[in-house]
Amino acid sequence: MTVERAVLLTVGTLIIASILLAVYVNLNWLWLTGLLGAHLVQASFTGMCPVVMMLKRMGLPSKPGFT
């Protein structure tokens, strides 16, 4: 698994979890979904993502051109 696929898996899992929590527990969990979306927009402009840094430290390979 590469860093790119791991990021997609992590964010996708968190979004699905927050939606399920919003449906079955409390609507305030939708704030997590919004924060994840805002972070994705921010990361697309700045290139800084804590999840990517953590996955690289864990030794996952990344594709060329991905920072």
PDB file of N, CA, C and O in Angstrom:
ATOM      1  N   MET A   1       0.845  -1.176   0.000  1.00  0.00           N
ATOM      2  CA  MET A   1       0.000   0.000   0.000  1.00  0.00           C
ATOM      3  C   MET A   1       0.888   1.237   0.000  1.00  0.00           C
ATOM      4  O   MET A   1       1.901   1.286   0.698  1.00  0.00           O
ATOM      5  N   THR A   2       0.504   2.223  -0.778  1.00  0.00           N
ATOM      6  CA  THR A   2       1.268   3.468  -0.844  1.00  0.00           C
ATOM      7  C   THR A   2       0.628   4.515   0.060  1.00  0.00           C
ATOM      8  O   THR A   2      -0.488   4.335   0.547  1.00  0.00           O
ATOM      9  N   VAL A   3       1.348   5.608   0.274  1.00  0.00           N
ATOM     10  CA  VAL A   3       0.852   6.706   1.101  1.00  0.00           C
ATOM     11  C   VAL A   3      -0.449   7.248   0.524  1.00  0.00           C
ATOM     12  O   VAL A   3      -1.388   7.532   1.268  1.00  0.00           O
ATOM     13  N   GLU A   4      -0.510   7.391  -0.785  1.00  0.00           N
ATOM     14  CA  GLU A   4      -1.698   7.961  -1.423  1.00  0.00           C
ATOM     15  C   GLU A   4      -2.939   7.120  -1.142  1.00  0.00           C
ATOM     16  O   GLU A   4      -3.994   7.655  -0.805  1.00  0.00           O
ATOM     17  N   ARG A   5      -2.809   5.811  -1.280  1.00  0.00           N
ATOM     18  CA  ARG A   5      -3.951   4.930  -1.026  1.00  0.00           C
ATOM     19  C   ARG A   5      -4.311   4.899   0.455  1.00  0.00           C
ATOM     20  O   ARG A   5      -5.489   4.817   0.803  1.00  0.00           O
ATOM     21  N   ALA A   6      -3.314   4.964   1.325  1.00  0.00           N
ATOM     22  CA  ALA A   6      -3.569   4.968   2.762  1.00  0.00           C
ATOM     23  C   ALA A   6      -4.310   6.232   3.190  1.00  0.00           C
ATOM     24  O   ALA A   6      -5.176   6.179   4.063  1.00  0.00           O
ATOM     25  N   VAL A   7      -3.971   7.372   2.577  1.00  0.00           N
ATOM     26  CA  VAL A   7      -4.673   8.620   2.896  1.00  0.00           C
ATOM     27  C   VAL A   7      -6.135   8.515   2.465  1.00  0.00           C
ATOM     28  O   VAL A   7      -7.033   8.897   3.215  1.00  0.00           O
ATOM     29  N   LEU A   8      -6.373   8.004   1.268  1.00  0.00           N
ATOM     30  CA  LEU A   8      -7.746   7.830   0.796  1.00  0.00           C
ATOM     31  C   LEU A   8      -8.529   6.897   1.723  1.00  0.00           C
ATOM     32  O   LEU A   8      -9.686   7.168   2.045  1.00  0.00           O
ATOM     33  N   LEU A   9      -7.907   5.815   2.145  1.00  0.00           N
ATOM     34  CA  LEU A   9      -8.556   4.869   3.052  1.00  0.00           C
ATOM     35  C   LEU A   9      -8.869   5.523   4.393  1.00  0.00           C
ATOM     36  O   LEU A   9      -9.965   5.345   4.925  1.00  0.00           O
ATOM     37  N   THR A  10      -7.927   6.273   4.941  1.00  0.00           N
ATOM     38  CA  THR A  10      -8.113   6.914   6.240  1.00  0.00           C
ATOM     39  C   THR A  10      -9.232   7.948   6.197  1.00  0.00           C
ATOM     40  O   THR A  10     -10.130   7.929   7.038  1.00  0.00           O
ATOM     41  N   VAL A  11      -9.179   8.838   5.231  1.00  0.00           N
ATOM     42  CA  VAL A  11     -10.194   9.897   5.140  1.00  0.00           C
ATOM     43  C   VAL A  11     -11.563   9.307   4.816  1.00  0.00           C
ATOM     44  O   VAL A  11     -12.566   9.723   5.396  1.00  0.00           O
ATOM     45  N   GLY A  12     -11.615   8.362   3.916  1.00  0.00           N
ATOM     46  CA  GLY A  12     -12.889   7.718   3.575  1.00  0.00           C
ATOM     47  C   GLY A  12     -13.519   7.022   4.765  1.00  0.00           C
ATOM     48  O   GLY A  12     -14.728   7.117   4.974  1.00  0.00           O
ATOM     49  N   THR A  13     -12.709   6.322   5.546  1.00  0.00           N
ATOM     50  CA  THR A  13     -13.208   5.637   6.738  1.00  0.00           C
ATOM     51  C   THR A  13     -13.727   6.631   7.767  1.00  0.00           C
ATOM     52  O   THR A  13     -14.780   6.414   8.367  1.00  0.00           O
ATOM     53  N   LEU A  14     -12.990   7.727   7.975  1.00  0.00           N
ATOM     54  CA  LEU A  14     -13.429   8.733   8.943  1.00  0.00           C
ATOM     55  C   LEU A  14     -14.724   9.414   8.504  1.00  0.00           C
ATOM     56  O   LEU A  14     -15.578   9.706   9.341  1.00  0.00           O
ATOM     57  N   ILE A  15     -14.878   9.668   7.218  1.00  0.00           N
ATOM     58  CA  ILE A  15     -16.106  10.300   6.729  1.00  0.00           C
ATOM     59  C   ILE A  15     -17.297   9.369   6.904  1.00  0.00           C
ATOM     60  O   ILE A  15     -18.353   9.796   7.371  1.00  0.00           O
ATOM     61  N   ILE A  16     -17.139   8.111   6.538  1.00  0.00           N
ATOM     62  CA  ILE A  16     -18.228   7.149   6.712  1.00  0.00           C
ATOM     63  C   ILE A  16     -18.574   6.992   8.190  1.00  0.00           C
ATOM     64  O   ILE A  16     -19.749   6.938   8.551  1.00  0.00           O
ATOM     65  N   ALA A  17     -17.554   6.918   9.044  1.00  0.00           N
ATOM     66  CA  ALA A  17     -17.797   6.780  10.485  1.00  0.00           C
ATOM     67  C   ALA A  17     -18.542   8.001  11.029  1.00  0.00           C
ATOM     68  O   ALA A  17     -19.471   7.852  11.823  1.00  0.00           O
ATOM     69  N   SER A  18     -18.147   9.198  10.613  1.00  0.00           N
ATOM     70  CA  SER A  18     -18.808  10.397  11.131  1.00  0.00           C
ATOM     71  C   SER A  18     -20.253  10.491  10.650  1.00  0.00           C
ATOM     72  O   SER A  18     -21.120  10.954  11.391  1.00  0.00           O
ATOM     73  N   ILE A  19     -20.520  10.065   9.439  1.00  0.00           N
ATOM     74  CA  ILE A  19     -21.898  10.077   8.940  1.00  0.00           C
ATOM     75  C   ILE A  19     -22.749   9.067   9.700  1.00  0.00           C
ATOM     76  O   ILE A  19     -23.882   9.367  10.079  1.00  0.00           O
ATOM     77  N   LEU A  20     -22.210   7.877   9.924  1.00  0.00           N
ATOM     78  CA  LEU A  20     -22.959   6.880  10.698  1.00  0.00           C
ATOM     79  C   LEU A  20     -23.200   7.348  12.126  1.00  0.00           C
ATOM     80  O   LEU A  20     -24.282   7.138  12.675  1.00  0.00           O
ATOM     81  N   LEU A  21     -22.195   7.982  12.732  1.00  0.00           N
ATOM     82  CA  LEU A  21     -22.371   8.512  14.082  1.00  0.00           C
ATOM     83  C   LEU A  21     -23.415   9.630  14.095  1.00  0.00           C
ATOM     84  O   LEU A  21     -24.185   9.742  15.049  1.00  0.00           O
ATOM     85  N   ALA A  22     -23.448  10.450  13.057  1.00  0.00           N
ATOM     86  CA  ALA A  22     -24.445  11.518  12.975  1.00  0.00           C
ATOM     87  C   ALA A  22     -25.858  10.942  12.853  1.00  0.00           C
ATOM     88  O   ALA A  22     -26.802  11.473  13.437  1.00  0.00           O
ATOM     89  N   VAL A  23     -25.996   9.866  12.100  1.00  0.00           N
ATOM     90  CA  VAL A  23     -27.313   9.263  11.904  1.00  0.00           C
ATOM     91  C   VAL A  23     -27.788   8.561  13.176  1.00  0.00           C
ATOM     92  O   VAL A  23     -28.952   8.689  13.556  1.00  0.00           O
ATOM     93  N   TYR A  24     -26.903   7.826  13.828  1.00  0.00           N
ATOM     94  CA  TYR A  24     -27.323   6.979  14.940  1.00  0.00           C
ATOM     95  C   TYR A  24     -27.053   7.548  16.327  1.00  0.00           C
ATOM     96  O   TYR A  24     -27.624   7.058  17.301  1.00  0.00           O
ATOM     97  N   VAL A  25     -26.204   8.566  16.452  1.00  0.00           N
ATOM     98  CA  VAL A  25     -25.858   9.086  17.776  1.00  0.00           C
ATOM     99  C   VAL A  25     -26.287  10.543  17.922  1.00  0.00           C
ATOM    100  O   VAL A  25     -27.173  10.858  18.717  1.00  0.00           O
ATOM    101  N   ASN A  26     -25.656  11.429  17.152  1.00  0.00           N
ATOM    102  CA  ASN A  26     -25.915  12.859  17.321  1.00  0.00           C
ATOM    103  C   ASN A  26     -25.492  13.580  16.036  1.00  0.00           C
ATOM    104  O   ASN A  26     -24.448  13.277  15.459  1.00  0.00           O
ATOM    105  N   LEU A  27     -26.308  14.528  15.603  1.00  0.00           N
ATOM    106  CA  LEU A  27     -26.003  15.263  14.372  1.00  0.00           C
ATOM    107  C   LEU A  27     -24.731  16.088  14.458  1.00  0.00           C
ATOM    108  O   LEU A  27     -24.178  16.468  13.426  1.00  0.00           O
ATOM    109  N   ASN A  28     -24.256  16.373  15.653  1.00  0.00           N
ATOM    110  CA  ASN A  28     -23.026  17.156  15.799  1.00  0.00           C
ATOM    111  C   ASN A  28     -21.805  16.438  15.225  1.00  0.00           C
ATOM    112  O   ASN A  28     -20.777  17.078  15.004  1.00  0.00           O
ATOM    113  N   TRP A  29     -21.886  15.136  14.977  1.00  0.00           N
ATOM    114  CA  TRP A  29     -20.773  14.413  14.353  1.00  0.00           C
ATOM    115  C   TRP A  29     -20.534  14.871  12.924  1.00  0.00           C
ATOM    116  O   TRP A  29     -19.471  14.604  12.364  1.00  0.00           O
ATOM    117  N   LEU A  30     -21.495  15.551  12.326  1.00  0.00           N
ATOM    118  CA  LEU A  30     -21.298  16.072  10.973  1.00  0.00           C
ATOM    119  C   LEU A  30     -20.221  17.151  10.940  1.00  0.00           C
ATOM    120  O   LEU A  30     -19.656  17.428   9.882  1.00  0.00           O
ATOM    121  N   TRP A  31     -19.930  17.766  12.096  1.00  0.00           N
ATOM    122  CA  TRP A  31     -18.823  18.718  12.162  1.00  0.00           C
ATOM    123  C   TRP A  31     -17.513  18.043  11.779  1.00  0.00           C
ATOM    124  O   TRP A  31     -16.655  18.663  11.149  1.00  0.00           O
ATOM    125  N   LEU A  32     -17.353  16.775  12.155  1.00  0.00           N
ATOM    126  CA  LEU A  32     -16.136  16.044  11.785  1.00  0.00           C
ATOM    127  C   LEU A  32     -16.034  15.913  10.273  1.00  0.00           C
ATOM    128  O   LEU A  32     -14.959  16.089   9.701  1.00  0.00           O
ATOM    129  N   THR A  33     -17.148  15.604   9.630  1.00  0.00           N
ATOM    130  CA  THR A  33     -17.159  15.512   8.169  1.00  0.00           C
ATOM    131  C   THR A  33     -16.761  16.848   7.542  1.00  0.00           C
ATOM    132  O   THR A  33     -15.974  16.881   6.597  1.00  0.00           O
ATOM    133  N   GLY A  34     -17.296  17.936   8.060  1.00  0.00           N
ATOM    134  CA  GLY A  34     -16.951  19.260   7.552  1.00  0.00           C
ATOM    135  C   GLY A  34     -15.487  19.601   7.763  1.00  0.00           C
ATOM    136  O   GLY A  34     -14.845  20.167   6.879  1.00  0.00           O
ATOM    137  N   LEU A  35     -14.954  19.258   8.934  1.00  0.00           N
ATOM    138  CA  LEU A  35     -13.541  19.514   9.207  1.00  0.00           C
ATOM    139  C   LEU A  35     -12.633  18.707   8.287  1.00  0.00           C
ATOM    140  O   LEU A  35     -11.605  19.208   7.831  1.00  0.00           O
ATOM    141  N   LEU A  36     -13.005  17.468   8.015  1.00  0.00           N
ATOM    142  CA  LEU A  36     -12.218  16.648   7.091  1.00  0.00           C
ATOM    143  C   LEU A  36     -12.231  17.257   5.688  1.00  0.00           C
ATOM    144  O   LEU A  36     -11.198  17.301   5.019  1.00  0.00           O
ATOM    145  N   GLY A  37     -13.380  17.717   5.250  1.00  0.00           N
ATOM    146  CA  GLY A  37     -13.461  18.360   3.942  1.00  0.00           C
ATOM    147  C   GLY A  37     -12.627  19.632   3.871  1.00  0.00           C
ATOM    148  O   GLY A  37     -11.931  19.877   2.886  1.00  0.00           O
ATOM    149  N   ALA A  38     -12.705  20.440   4.928  1.00  0.00           N
ATOM    150  CA  ALA A  38     -11.914  21.670   4.971  1.00  0.00           C
ATOM    151  C   ALA A  38     -10.422  21.358   4.978  1.00  0.00           C
ATOM    152  O   ALA A  38      -9.632  22.061   4.347  1.00  0.00           O
ATOM    153  N   HIS A  39     -10.042  20.307   5.690  1.00  0.00           N
ATOM    154  CA  HIS A  39      -8.628  19.935   5.715  1.00  0.00           C
ATOM    155  C   HIS A  39      -8.150  19.463   4.347  1.00  0.00           C
ATOM    156  O   HIS A  39      -7.025  19.766   3.950  1.00  0.00           O
ATOM    157  N   LEU A  40      -8.981  18.732   3.626  1.00  0.00           N
ATOM    158  CA  LEU A  40      -8.597  18.286   2.287  1.00  0.00           C
ATOM    159  C   LEU A  40      -8.371  19.484   1.360  1.00  0.00           C
ATOM    160  O   LEU A  40      -7.430  19.486   0.566  1.00  0.00           O
ATOM    161  N   VAL A  41      -9.226  20.492   1.459  1.00  0.00           N
ATOM    162  CA  VAL A  41      -9.054  21.700   0.646  1.00  0.00           C
ATOM    163  C   VAL A  41      -7.759  22.400   1.041  1.00  0.00           C
ATOM    164  O   VAL A  41      -6.978  22.797   0.177  1.00  0.00           O
ATOM    165  N   GLN A  42      -7.528  22.554   2.350  1.00  0.00           N
ATOM    166  CA  GLN A  42      -6.309  23.203   2.840  1.00  0.00           C
ATOM    167  C   GLN A  42      -5.069  22.446   2.382  1.00  0.00           C
ATOM    168  O   GLN A  42      -4.100  23.056   1.933  1.00  0.00           O
ATOM    169  N   ALA A  43      -5.095  21.120   2.495  1.00  0.00           N
ATOM    170  CA  ALA A  43      -3.936  20.312   2.112  1.00  0.00           C
ATOM    171  C   ALA A  43      -3.667  20.386   0.610  1.00  0.00           C
ATOM    172  O   ALA A  43      -2.517  20.278   0.182  1.00  0.00           O
ATOM    173  N   SER A  44      -4.706  20.568  -0.186  1.00  0.00           N
ATOM    174  CA  SER A  44      -4.494  20.668  -1.635  1.00  0.00           C
ATOM    175  C   SER A  44      -3.745  21.947  -2.000  1.00  0.00           C
ATOM    176  O   SER A  44      -3.010  21.975  -2.987  1.00  0.00           O
ATOM    177  N   PHE A  45      -3.926  22.998  -1.213  1.00  0.00           N
ATOM    178  CA  PHE A  45      -3.229  24.255  -1.481  1.00  0.00           C
ATOM    179  C   PHE A  45      -1.837  24.300  -0.865  1.00  0.00           C
ATOM    180  O   PHE A  45      -0.895  24.777  -1.497  1.00  0.00           O
ATOM    181  N   THR A  46      -1.700  23.807   0.363  1.00  0.00           N
ATOM    182  CA  THR A  46      -0.427  23.941   1.076  1.00  0.00           C
ATOM    183  C   THR A  46       0.477  22.729   0.938  1.00  0.00           C
ATOM    184  O   THR A  46       1.694  22.848   1.080  1.00  0.00           O
ATOM    185  N   GLY A  47      -0.095  21.567   0.663  1.00  0.00           N
ATOM    186  CA  GLY A  47       0.694  20.346   0.582  1.00  0.00           C
ATOM    187  C   GLY A  47       1.065  19.773   1.945  1.00  0.00           C
ATOM    188  O   GLY A  47       1.787  18.779   2.026  1.00  0.00           O
ATOM    189  N   MET A  48       0.570  20.401   3.027  1.00  0.00           N
ATOM    190  CA  MET A  48       0.889  19.926   4.366  1.00  0.00           C
ATOM    191  C   MET A  48      -0.258  19.079   4.906  1.00  0.00           C
ATOM    192  O   MET A  48      -1.389  19.552   5.021  1.00  0.00           O
ATOM    193  N   CYS A  49       0.041  17.823   5.235  1.00  0.00           N
ATOM    194  CA  CYS A  49      -0.971  16.929   5.777  1.00  0.00           C
ATOM    195  C   CYS A  49      -0.317  16.065   6.861  1.00  0.00           C
ATOM    196  O   CYS A  49       0.609  15.307   6.574  1.00  0.00           O
ATOM    197  N   PRO A  50      -0.792  16.177   8.096  1.00  0.00           N
ATOM    198  CA  PRO A  50      -0.209  15.385   9.180  1.00  0.00           C
ATOM    199  C   PRO A  50      -0.314  13.879   8.950  1.00  0.00           C
ATOM    200  O   PRO A  50       0.574  13.126   9.350  1.00  0.00           O
ATOM    201  N   VAL A  51      -1.398  13.436   8.305  1.00  0.00           N
ATOM    202  CA  VAL A  51      -1.558  11.999   8.040  1.00  0.00           C
ATOM    203  C   VAL A  51      -0.465  11.511   7.092  1.00  0.00           C
ATOM    204  O   VAL A  51       0.082  10.425   7.284  1.00  0.00           O
ATOM    205  N   VAL A  52      -0.146  12.302   6.076  1.00  0.00           N
ATOM    206  CA  VAL A  52       0.908  11.924   5.132  1.00  0.00           C
ATOM    207  C   VAL A  52       2.252  11.838   5.840  1.00  0.00           C
ATOM    208  O   VAL A  52       3.018  10.900   5.618  1.00  0.00           O
ATOM    209  N   MET A  53       2.538  12.824   6.696  1.00  0.00           N
ATOM    210  CA  MET A  53       3.806  12.796   7.428  1.00  0.00           C
ATOM    211  C   MET A  53       3.906  11.556   8.318  1.00  0.00           C
ATOM    212  O   MET A  53       4.966  10.937   8.404  1.00  0.00           O
ATOM    213  N   MET A  54       2.799  11.193   8.980  1.00  0.00           N
ATOM    214  CA  MET A  54       2.782  10.026   9.853  1.00  0.00           C
ATOM    215  C   MET A  54       2.980   8.740   9.044  1.00  0.00           C
ATOM    216  O   MET A  54       3.738   7.859   9.451  1.00  0.00           O
ATOM    217  N   LEU A  55       2.303   8.633   7.907  1.00  0.00           N
ATOM    218  CA  LEU A  55       2.414   7.424   7.088  1.00  0.00           C
ATOM    219  C   LEU A  55       3.818   7.265   6.513  1.00  0.00           C
ATOM    220  O   LEU A  55       4.320   6.148   6.396  1.00  0.00           O
ATOM    221  N   LYS A  56       4.455   8.391   6.151  1.00  0.00           N
ATOM    222  CA  LYS A  56       5.827   8.318   5.642  1.00  0.00           C
ATOM    223  C   LYS A  56       6.786   7.866   6.736  1.00  0.00           C
ATOM    224  O   LYS A  56       7.711   7.099   6.472  1.00  0.00           O
ATOM    225  N   ARG A  57       6.566   8.345   7.984  1.00  0.00           N
ATOM    226  CA  ARG A  57       7.400   7.895   9.105  1.00  0.00           C
ATOM    227  C   ARG A  57       7.231   6.411   9.376  1.00  0.00           C
ATOM    228  O   ARG A  57       8.152   5.749   9.855  1.00  0.00           O
ATOM    229  N   MET A  58       6.036   5.884   9.065  1.00  0.00           N
ATOM    230  CA  MET A  58       5.777   4.461   9.254  1.00  0.00           C
ATOM    231  C   MET A  58       6.444   3.625   8.163  1.00  0.00           C
ATOM    232  O   MET A  58       6.461   2.397   8.244  1.00  0.00           O
ATOM    233  N   GLY A  59       6.992   4.287   7.144  1.00  0.00           N
ATOM    234  CA  GLY A  59       7.735   3.587   6.111  1.00  0.00           C
ATOM    235  C   GLY A  59       6.963   3.230   4.864  1.00  0.00           C
ATOM    236  O   GLY A  59       7.461   2.467   4.037  1.00  0.00           O
ATOM    237  N   LEU A  60       5.751   3.760   4.698  1.00  0.00           N
ATOM    238  CA  LEU A  60       5.011   3.468   3.483  1.00  0.00           C
ATOM    239  C   LEU A  60       5.636   4.203   2.304  1.00  0.00           C
ATOM    240  O   LEU A  60       6.011   5.368   2.430  1.00  0.00           O
ATOM    241  N   PRO A  61       5.751   3.542   1.177  1.00  0.00           N
ATOM    242  CA  PRO A  61       6.320   4.210   0.000  1.00  0.00           C
ATOM    243  C   PRO A  61       5.311   5.179  -0.601  1.00  0.00           C
ATOM    244  O   PRO A  61       4.103   5.012  -0.434  1.00  0.00           O
ATOM    245  N   SER A  62       5.814   6.193  -1.303  1.00  0.00           N
ATOM    246  CA  SER A  62       4.915   7.113  -1.989  1.00  0.00           C
ATOM    247  C   SER A  62       5.308   7.181  -3.466  1.00  0.00           C
ATOM    248  O   SER A  62       6.435   6.865  -3.849  1.00  0.00           O
ATOM    249  N   LYS A  63       4.349   7.601  -4.271  1.00  0.00           N
ATOM    250  CA  LYS A  63       4.605   7.739  -5.705  1.00  0.00           C
ATOM    251  C   LYS A  63       5.443   8.986  -5.948  1.00  0.00           C
ATOM    252  O   LYS A  63       5.373   9.932  -5.163  1.00  0.00           O
ATOM    253  N   PRO A  64       6.227   9.011  -7.007  1.00  0.00           N
ATOM    254  CA  PRO A  64       7.000  10.214  -7.326  1.00  0.00           C
ATOM    255  C   PRO A  64       6.093  11.420  -7.541  1.00  0.00           C
ATOM    256  O   PRO A  64       5.031  11.309  -8.154  1.00  0.00           O
ATOM    257  N   GLY A  65       6.522  12.573  -7.031  1.00  0.00           N
ATOM    258  CA  GLY A  65       5.766  13.792  -7.203  1.00  0.00           C
ATOM    259  C   GLY A  65       4.771  14.057  -6.096  1.00  0.00           C
ATOM    260  O   GLY A  65       4.131  15.108  -6.091  1.00  0.00           O
ATOM    261  N   PHE A  66       4.618  13.136  -5.156  1.00  0.00           N
ATOM    262  CA  PHE A  66       3.692  13.325  -4.039  1.00  0.00           C
ATOM    263  C   PHE A  66       4.489  13.763  -2.829  1.00  0.00           C
ATOM    264  O   PHE A  66       5.434  13.085  -2.424  1.00  0.00           O
ATOM    265  N   THR A  67       4.111  14.908  -2.241  1.00  0.00           N
ATOM    266  CA  THR A  67       4.878  15.424  -1.101  1.00  0.00           C
ATOM    267  C   THR A  67       4.159  15.205   0.191  1.00  0.00           C
ATOM    268  O   THR A  67       4.664  15.580   1.249  1.00  0.00           O
TER     269      THR A  67
END
